[in-house]
Amino acid sequence: MEVHIRPARRIAGEVRVPGDKSLSHRALMLGALAHGESLLQDLSPGADVQSTARCLRALGVSIDFHSGGNGSEGPTVSVRGVGLSGLSPPEGPLDAGNSGTTMRLLAGVLAGQPFESVLTGDASLRRRPMGRIVEPLSRMGASIESERGRAPLRIRGGRLKGIRYELPVPSAQVKSCVLLAGLFAEGETTVVEPVPTRDHTERLLRQQGATIERSGRTIALRPGAALKPLALRVPGDPSSAAFWVAAATLLPGSRLLIRGVGLNPTRTGFLAALQRMGACVSRQNVREEAGEPVGDLVVRGAESLQAIEVGGEELPALIDEVPLLAVVATQAEGTTVIRDAGELRVKETDRLRAVARNLGRMGAEVEELPEGLLIPGPQPLRGARLPSYGDHRIAMAFAIAGLCASGETVIEGAEWADVSYPGFFEVLDRLSEPER
């Protein structure tokens, strides 16, 4: 599918983004492991979350989706939990589709089951590294066969023992995988993070009555407690909101209200980076819902932007938004430096290379580093034909780039946006005021 993007004069109006994808995955899995029925409102409607639901159904969990009340609301989902010992052996391989979160987190659950299962996915997911979860799960006592550290994964679960595991790289997915396996282990499971990563798993487990504690960068889980069912409204995905924040920032004269966005501090690194660059973003109506901070964002077009350097401990809080940050950086004064982002080379595509190539196609000068990018600015962008590389974040980031380019931009493979944000391009049309 191709989508044609024309330059825009400004972004204006009001929008509510889909439910947080990361939180939706975790709420489905932990709801499935609870005793009793969980009710999840505004769940992410994206294809990745549907992959998690499909795998859980294949394990004997009843999950019912009910449509939202209007176009701005996500589905309400009821999950009839089977408890920690109630999952059923699947009849065939479990297909995680394009979702790395589904595969890595569900592997932790399956490692504690008294049956054999196989986790697979699409061609893109089967290329992504899974050795990072095979190693700790094997240490806990699971038997896992892989294709040289990649899917499909054949997991023979059973009696697990708690371990102390120091993450070699910051990864909320690996952390969550080990903690979920720890629910089935004998003894305490401890995970040590090199830098803090998104903490949705810990927050949900705490709500469910699990004994889980954090001390600095160490998270300790003691098994034994039955998990209580969840009742929560999933806040808007900050990674989805980021596209509209960037669009409004890049186009002077814009004013946009984004309602009900998750403001978990482990997820708001992009907002902090843009504000350092000179973006005009304010928070309103900040409150807590279901253990997560939530609020509305008001964004106004920036008159000027300044280059920044990002890296180190701040990277995990904006890792998904790096392609978008690179687009914004082309319009900032000075050279923006993005470092310590080597993890982006093993996402749905090599995102550092995809960003450098697509910005180059738009006439921008970009230097690709082994673990980052150097982006001088400001640079004019020109419309171009751009591949999405089968990656939802690349497709959407370069749609935003097309709004401030001269001439028409064509996004090839635009359908990949549905992985996390179904209807993205319709919303883009609604919020964009075209140049006259």
FENUR-V346938 format. One record per residue. N is the residue number from 1. RES is the residue in one letter. OMEGA is omega in degrees with one decimal (999 if undefined). Layout:
# FENUR-V346938
N_RES_OMEGA, N_RES_OMEGA
This chain:
# FENUR-V346938
1_M_176.5, 2_E_174.2, 3_V_-179.2, 4_H_-177.5, 5_I_176.5, 6_R_178.2, 7_P_-179.8, 8_A_176.8, 9_R_178.4, 10_R_173.2, 11_I_-178.1, 12_A_175.2, 13_G_-175.7, 14_E_-178.0, 15_V_170.7, 16_R_-174.4, 17_V_178.6, 18_P_178.0, 19_G_-176.9, 20_D_-176.6, 21_K_-179.3, 22_S_-179.5, 23_L_-179.0, 24_S_176.5, 25_H_-174.1, 26_R_-179.8, 27_A_176.8, 28_L_-177.1, 29_M_-177.7, 30_L_172.0, 31_G_178.8, 32_A_-177.2, 33_L_-179.7, 34_A_171.4, 35_H_-179.9, 36_G_-173.6, 37_E_174.6, 38_S_177.5, 39_L_-175.4, 40_L_-179.7, 41_Q_177.2, 42_D_175.9, 43_L_175.9, 44_S_178.7, 45_P_-173.5, 46_G_-177.1, 47_A_179.6, 48_D_-179.5, 49_V_174.8, 50_Q_176.8, 51_S_177.1, 52_T_179.7, 53_A_-179.3, 54_R_179.5, 55_C_180.0, 56_L_176.0, 57_R_179.7, 58_A_177.2, 59_L_173.6, 60_G_-179.3, 61_V_177.5, 62_S_-178.8, 63_I_-179.8, 64_D_177.1, 65_F_174.9, 66_H_-174.9, 67_S_177.5, 68_G_-176.5, 69_G_176.2, 70_N_-173.4, 71_G_-178.2, 72_S_-177.3, 73_E_175.0, 74_G_-178.0, 75_P_168.0, 76_T_-171.7, 77_V_172.3, 78_S_-178.7, 79_V_178.2, 80_R_-174.6, 81_G_-178.0, 82_V_-178.1, 83_G_-176.2, 84_L_-175.7, 85_S_-172.6, 86_G_179.4, 87_L_-178.6, 88_S_176.7, 89_P_178.4, 90_P_-180.0, 91_E_-179.9, 92_G_178.8, 93_P_176.6, 94_L_-173.5, 95_D_179.5, 96_A_177.8, 97_G_-178.9, 98_N_-167.1, 99_S_174.2, 100_G_178.5, 101_T_178.5, 102_T_-175.7, 103_M_-173.6, 104_R_-178.9, 105_L_-178.6, 106_L_176.3, 107_A_177.8, 108_G_177.6, 109_V_-176.3, 110_L_178.8, 111_A_-179.3, 112_G_-177.0, 113_Q_-178.8, 114_P_177.6, 115_F_180.0, 116_E_177.4, 117_S_178.7, 118_V_176.6, 119_L_177.5, 120_T_-179.4, 121_G_-179.8, 122_D_-174.8, 123_A_179.6, 124_S_-178.5, 125_L_179.9, 126_R_175.4, 127_R_-173.5, 128_R_-173.5, 129_P_177.6, 130_M_176.9, 131_G_-178.7, 132_R_172.2, 133_I_179.0, 134_V_-174.9, 135_E_-179.7, 136_P_179.7, 137_L_176.4, 138_S_177.2, 139_R_179.8, 140_M_176.0, 141_G_177.5, 142_A_174.8, 143_S_-174.9, 144_I_173.3, 145_E_179.8, 146_S_176.2, 147_E_-178.0, 148_R_177.3, 149_G_178.9, 150_R_179.1, 151_A_7.1, 152_P_177.9, 153_L_174.2, 154_R_-171.6, 155_I_171.8, 156_R_-176.0, 157_G_178.8, 158_G_-177.5, 159_R_-179.7, 160_L_174.1, 161_K_178.5, 162_G_178.8, 163_I_167.3, 164_R_-174.9, 165_Y_176.8, 166_E_-178.5, 167_L_178.1, 168_P_175.3, 169_V_178.2, 170_P_179.9, 171_S_176.3, 172_A_180.0, 173_Q_179.2, 174_V_176.3, 175_K_-178.0, 176_S_177.5, 177_C_-177.7, 178_V_179.3, 179_L_178.3, 180_L_175.2, 181_A_-180.0, 182_G_175.8, 183_L_-176.1, 184_F_-172.2, 185_A_171.7, 186_E_-178.7, 187_G_-173.8, 188_E_173.0, 189_T_-177.3, 190_T_176.5, 191_V_178.1, 192_V_-179.2, 193_E_173.1, 194_P_171.9, 195_V_-179.0, 196_P_175.2, 197_T_-176.1, 198_R_-168.4, 199_D_-178.4, 200_H_-178.9, 201_T_-178.9, 202_E_-179.5, 203_R_-179.6, 204_L_179.3, 205_L_178.6, 206_R_177.1, 207_Q_-176.3, 208_Q_176.9, 209_G_177.7, 210_A_176.8, 211_T_-176.5, 212_I_-175.1, 213_E_175.2, 214_R_172.1, 215_S_-174.9, 216_G_-179.6, 217_R_-179.2, 218_T_177.4, 219_I_-178.6, 220_A_179.2, 221_L_173.9, 222_R_-176.0, 223_P_173.4, 224_G_-177.5, 225_A_171.9, 226_A_-177.4, 227_L_177.3, 228_K_176.5, 229_P_-177.8, 230_L_169.4, 231_A_-175.7, 232_L_169.8, 233_R_-177.6, 234_V_179.3, 235_P_178.1, 236_G_-175.7, 237_D_179.5, 238_P_178.3, 239_S_174.1, 240_S_178.1, 241_A_-177.0, 242_A_-179.5, 243_F_-179.3, 244_W_175.2, 245_V_179.5, 246_A_-178.3, 247_A_-179.1, 248_A_178.6, 249_T_-174.7, 250_L_-174.1, 251_L_179.6, 252_P_-178.2, 253_G_-179.9, 254_S_169.0, 255_R_-173.2, 256_L_173.8, 257_L_178.5, 258_I_-172.1, 259_R_168.2, 260_G_-177.4, 261_V_173.3, 262_G_-177.6, 263_L_174.4, 264_N_-175.1, 265_P_175.8, 266_T_-177.2, 267_R_-171.1, 268_T_180.0, 269_G_180.0, 270_F_177.8, 271_L_179.9, 272_A_-180.0, 273_A_179.8, 274_L_178.2, 275_Q_173.4, 276_R_179.3, 277_M_-179.6, 278_G_178.7, 279_A_-179.5, 280_C_-177.9, 281_V_177.2, 282_S_179.9, 283_R_178.7, 284_Q_173.9, 285_N_-179.2, 286_V_-178.9, 287_R_176.1, 288_E_177.0, 289_E_177.5, 290_A_175.5, 291_G_-179.5, 292_E_173.8, 293_P_-176.1, 294_V_176.2, 295_G_176.4, 296_D_177.8, 297_L_172.6, 298_V_-175.6, 299_V_175.3, 300_R_179.6, 301_G_-179.9, 302_A_176.1, 303_E_177.6, 304_S_179.5, 305_L_179.6, 306_Q_178.6, 307_A_177.7, 308_I_170.8, 309_E_177.2, 310_V_179.8, 311_G_176.3, 312_G_-172.9, 313_E_-179.3, 314_E_-175.4, 315_L_-178.0, 316_P_-177.9, 317_A_177.3, 318_L_-173.4, 319_I_-179.1, 320_D_-175.1, 321_E_-178.3, 322_V_177.2, 323_P_179.0, 324_L_177.2, 325_L_178.3, 326_A_177.2, 327_V_179.3, 328_V_-176.8, 329_A_178.6, 330_T_-177.7, 331_Q_-179.0, 332_A_179.7, 333_E_-179.2, 334_G_-178.2, 335_T_176.3, 336_T_-179.0, 337_V_173.6, 338_I_-177.4, 339_R_177.9, 340_D_-176.8, 341_A_-179.0, 342_G_178.0, 343_E_-178.4, 344_L_178.6, 345_R_-178.7, 346_V_172.5, 347_K_-179.9, 348_E_169.4, 349_T_171.1, 350_D_-171.9, 351_R_177.2, 352_L_179.7, 353_R_179.9, 354_A_178.8, 355_V_-178.7, 356_A_-178.2, 357_R_-178.0, 358_N_175.1, 359_L_175.6, 360_G_177.6, 361_R_178.5, 362_M_175.2, 363_G_-177.8, 364_A_174.7, 365_E_-179.8, 366_V_174.7, 367_E_179.3, 368_E_178.0, 369_L_178.3, 370_P_-178.3, 371_E_-179.3, 372_G_-176.6, 373_L_167.8, 374_L_-173.5, 375_I_176.0, 376_P_179.5, 377_G_-2.2, 378_P_179.3, 379_Q_174.7, 380_P_175.2, 381_L_175.3, 382_R_179.7, 383_G_-177.3, 384_A_172.7, 385_R_-169.9, 386_L_174.5, 387_P_175.1, 388_S_-177.8, 389_Y_-179.8, 390_G_-173.2, 391_D_-176.0, 392_H_-176.7, 393_R_175.3, 394_I_179.7, 395_A_-175.8, 396_M_179.6, 397_A_-177.0, 398_F_166.5, 399_A_176.5, 400_I_176.7, 401_A_-179.5, 402_G_180.0, 403_L_-177.7, 404_C_176.9, 405_A_173.7, 406_S_-179.1, 407_G_-173.0, 408_E_173.7, 409_T_178.9, 410_V_176.9, 411_I_177.0, 412_E_-177.8, 413_G_-177.9, 414_A_-178.6, 415_E_179.4, 416_W_176.9, 417_A_-178.6, 418_D_177.0, 419_V_-178.5, 420_S_-172.0, 421_Y_174.0, 422_P_179.6, 423_G_-177.3, 424_F_-174.0, 425_F_174.0, 426_E_176.9, 427_V_177.9, 428_L_177.8, 429_D_-176.8, 430_R_-175.1, 431_L_-173.9, 432_S_173.2, 433_E_-172.6, 434_P_174.1, 435_E_179.9, 436_R_999
